[in-house]
Amino acid sequence: MDKKPGGAARPWSAKKPEAPRAWSDKKKPWSSDRPAMDKKPEGAARPWSEEKPEAPRAAPDNNRPRLKDEEFLIYGRNACQSVFQKRPEDLLRVYFQEGRSSEFKDVKKWCSARKLPYRELDNDSLNKVAASVHHEGVVMVVRPMKLLPVRTLVRQGLPEGAVAVALDGVENPHNIGAIMRSAAYFGVAGLILEATEDQRVLSPSAVRMAEGGLENVPCYQAGDMPSALRDLRGEGLFVLGADINSSISIYDQPLRFPCVVVLGNEREGLSERARKRCDAIVHVPGSGNVESLNVSVAGGVILSELFRRRGKAAALADKKNGG
């Protein structure tokens, strides 16, 4: 019997606890065939719900360019001046450091005439916009430059006496920018970068290091560099590789033009496949006190020698023709 507080029995209650009920698959007499309230019969409406079915969402347009693909950040005084001089129609907006905007009055005039936004910012704000402290007081947002497919260069060829540069696995953006700067300085006719169509091989850091070189050297894109070198060589171009392990100095190697200079990865040098596509492989001689030059420095030395020889060859040709 149930007990009341204090241990006394409950004389008013004779109820015994119920025995557990055996499980039964039979329907309880109080059970109906109605469906549960959270489910509705197939094809029937829910009178108790005001919620309307969600409209089908449009499928994403994978062909629509993403915002980051439509814009490119450029910073650094020379890089920004160069892009404005060469392709001002690609300018989207401009940010200046306080006190520096007077240097870019032509840019502000252009923006005002076309209702393009420009703003003066303090240095900390400009650091955030550029995601760098090396902006030199100006940041431009522009439409990205489209790299031409290397097949265009293969089809068109290079002018007589011209030089192109191919980067076989060069990764560091500072090296890419420095090579581009040297290429512009020595009048290189094309820079071939290894990248698929979905990759953006040029970074804002590389463009700043180029100091305006991007706007002065045509850039081409190769999905597979050794294949591109094979095709260029097949069109009669002389393919000259640079490698520290070569036994031939750049100053001793006979050359002919047009010429493509191939520079390899910072750590591994030229890939084996690229080496096989070269007509000759040379090195830059030095004292031996350090193992090698940085790839961008070595590239500049080789381009300087090719520039010297090209000028010498042109002078001889003029003399021969009575010029």
N, C-alpha and C positions, 0 to 999 in steps of 0.2 A: 504494500500500500504506500501511496505517497505520504510523505511525512511533512508536517508543518514545522516552522522554525522551532528550534529547541529540541527536536527529536520526537515530539509527540505525534501520534498517528492522527490521520484525518478521518474521523468517523463519518463525516458527511460525504465522503467519496468512496464508492465501491468500484470505480472504473479501473479496469486492468489495462495495462499497455497493450496496444494492438500488435499482433504478430506480423512480421514482414510479409508483404504480399508476393506471391509467386509471379514471375514474369509471364505475361500473356500477350500473344499476337492478335488476340481478338480486339475488335474495336470497342471502346468504352461506350456505354449507352448514351453518355452525354456528348460524344464526339460526333461531329458532322463531316460531310464530305467537302466542306468549304475549304478553299486553299488558304494557306497562311497569309496574313495581311502584308507581308513583305514580298509576296510573290503574286503575280497575276496570271490568270489562265492565258494560254497561248493565244495571241491574236486579239485579246480583249483589252479595252481601254481601262485606265485607272481613274475611276470617278473621284477617288479621294485625293488625287494629286493634281496640282495646278502647273507643275513643272513641264515645260515644253522640251521636246527633244532638241539636243544641241545641233546646230547647223553644221554640216560637214566642212572641215577646214580645207582650204586650198592647199594643194601640194606645193612644197617649197620649190622655188625656181632655182635650180642648181646652176643655171647658166647666167644668172644675174651676178655681176661683180660685187664682191663684198666691199665695204667702205674702205678697208685698209688696202684693197687692190686698186681703188680709184684715187688714192692720195699717197703722196710720198713726202717725207720730211727732209728738208735740206737746211743745214746750218753752216755757219762760217762765212766770213765776209766775201772772200774770193769766189767760193762756190755759189753763193746767192747772187752776186753780181753777174756771174757768168750765165746762170740760168735765166736771169732777167734779160740779158742782152741777146741770148740765142733763141729763147722761146717764151717770151712774155705772155703769150696767150694761154700757157699752161699754169699760170699763177692763180692760186685760189684764195689765199690769205697770207698776211704778213704780221710778224711780231718784232718790235724793236726794243732794244734796251733804252731806258730813259737817258736822254742826252745824246743818243747816237742816230736818231731818226733823220737828222739834217743831212747825213751822208747819203741817204736814200730818198732824196726829195723827188727824183724822177719816178721811183717806184710808187711813192705815195700819190703822185699826180696820176699815174696810170690807174692805180686802184680807185681813186676818187672818180675818175671819168667812167669807170666801168662798175661802180658800186660794189667793189670788192672790199671786204673788211680788212682793216689794219689797226694795230693797237700798240701803244707804248706800255711796256711792263718793267717792273723792277727786276733786278738780276736774279733773285730767288725764283720769281715766277717764270722767268725765261728759262732757267735751269730745268724747271719741271716740264715746260712745253717741249724743250729739246731733248729731255731725258739725258742731258749731258751738260757739263760745265764748259765745254769747248765750243760754244756757239759764237763767240766773238761779237756778241751784241745783236745778232739778227737771226731769225728763223723764218723760213718760207715753207708753206704747204703748197705743193704743186701736183699736177698730174704726173704719174710716173712715166719715165721714158721707156718706150717699148724696145726691147732688144730684138734685132733682126735675126732670123734663122740663118745658121751658117751656110745653108745651101745657097742663100743669096750671094754670099761672097764667093762660093765655089763657082756659081754660074757666071757672075760678073768678072771675077778675077781681080787682080791688082794691077795698077798702072805700072808701066816700065820703071824700074828702079825703086819701087815702093817696098815698104816693110810692114808686116803685121806681127802681132804678138799673141801667142796662145798660152793660156794658163792651165796646166795639167795638174789639177788638184790643189792649187794654191787656195788656202782657206782663210787666213788672217785678213780681216777687212782693212787693217792698216797697210798690209803689204799690197793688197789689191789696189787701194787708193794711191799708194806711192808709185806703183808700176804704171797706173793710169796717168799720173802726173808726168813721169818720165816719157811715156809714150806721146803725150801731147807736146812736150818740150821738143822732142826729136822728130816730130811730124809723122808719127806712125799712122798708117792708113786704116788700121782696124785692130780691135782688141777682141779676142775670142774667149768667152767665158764658158765653163762647163756647168750646165744646169739644165734640168728638165723644164717644161713649160710651166709647171706649177710652182717652181722655186723662184724666190727673189734673191738673186745672188749679190746684188748691190745693196749695201746698207747705208744709212745716213753717215755713219762713221767713215766708210770707204769714200763716199762722195766728198766729205770735208777734207780728207787727206789728199784727194786728187786736186784740190785747189782750183777747180774749174775745168779739170781735164775731162770730165764726163761729157761736157758739152762740145768738146773739140776732137774727140776720137770716136768714130763709129764703133758701136759695140754689137757683137754677134753672140748668139747662144748656140751651144752644141750639146746635144744630149749625150753624145759619146765622143770624147776628144780624139782618141786614136782613129776612129772612123773618119772624123772630119779632116785630120791630118792626111790620111790616106787619099781622100778625095782631092784635097788641095795639091798634094804632090802629083796626083794623076793629071792635074791641069797644068803642070809644068813649074809650079812654085818650088823653090829650094827650101827644104825644111831643116832648120838648124836648132839642135837641142843644146841645152846648157846643163852640165852635170859636173860636180866637183871631182868625180872619179875618172873623168876623161883625161887622156894623156896628151891631148892636143890643145894648145893655147888658142884663144880667139884671135890672137895677133898673127898666128901662123897658118890658119885655116883658109884655103882659097874659098871664095864666095861667089855667088851669082845672084842676080836680082831678077824678079821680085823674090822676097825672102820672108819666111815665117819663122820667128824665134819662139821656141817652146821652153817655158820655165816650169819647173816641177814643184812638188809639194815641199813645204818648209822642212819636214823631217825626213821623208823618204826619197825626195828628189823625183826624177822622172819615173813614171810607171814603166814596166817592162813593155807593155803594148805600145806606149808612146815612143819609146826608144827605137822600136822596130820600124817606126814610120819616119825616122829622121834620115836625111842624107848625110849628115855629119853631126857629131856631138863634141862640144868644146868646153873648156873651163876658163875662168879668169885667173891668171897667175898672180901670186902674191908672195909675201915673205915667208909664210909658213908659221908665223908666230901664233896665229889662231887657225882653226880648222877651215873655216869658210866664211864667205860673205852672206849677209842676209839676202834672200831671194830678190827683194826689190832693188837692193844696191847692185847685185850682180847683173840684174836686168838692165839697170841704167848704164853700167859700164859697157855691156855688149851693144846696147842701142847707140851709145856714143861712137863706138868703133864702126858700126854699120853706117852711121850718119857720115863719118869721115870718109869711108870708102865710097859711099854713094856719091858724095860731092866730088871726090877725086875722079871717079868713073865718068861723071857728067862733064867735068872739065876736059878730060881726055877726048870724050865724044865730040864736044864743041870744037876742040882744036883740030880733030880729024876732019870735021865737016867744014873747016875754014871759018869757024865762029870766032 
